[in-house]
Structures are given as structure tokens and as C-alpha cells.
Amino acid sequence: MVLTHHEDIFMIYILLFYLKYHVFSEISSQNLAL
């Protein structure tokens, strides 16, 4: 199975979305703790 360039971009977008959500939830939990 060979990864195409399109699937590479798709995986990167998923990774970026996950990181952004993780950072957002981290900030939210810190704000609630204050």
C-alpha cells in the first residue's frame, strides 16, 4: 500500500486538528482552574 500525496496532506491536517484541540482543551482547563 503506497501513500499518495493527497493522503499525506490529509494525515497532516488530522494531526494539526488534534494538536489544536489538545492545546485548546489545555488552556480551557487552566482557565477553569483559576
N, C-alpha and C positions, 0 to 999 in steps of 0.2 A: 504494500500500500504506500503510495507516494503522496506526500502533502503538496498540494498546489499552493501557489502564491495567495490565492483567494482565501484558502483555509488558514494560512499563516496569519493573514490580517484579521480574520475572524477570531482566532485564538488570542491575538494581542488585544483586541477590543474587549473580550471577556475578561482578560487579566486586568486591564485598566479599569473596567467597570467594578470588578471585585475589589481592587485596591481602593478606589474612590469610595465605595460603600463602606469598606472597613474603616477608613480614616474618618468618614462622616459619623459612623456609629461611635468611634472612639471619642471624638470631640463632643458628641451629644451626651455620652455618659459622663464625661468630665464636667460638662456644664450642669448636669443634674446633680452632681456630687457637691457642687459649690453651694 
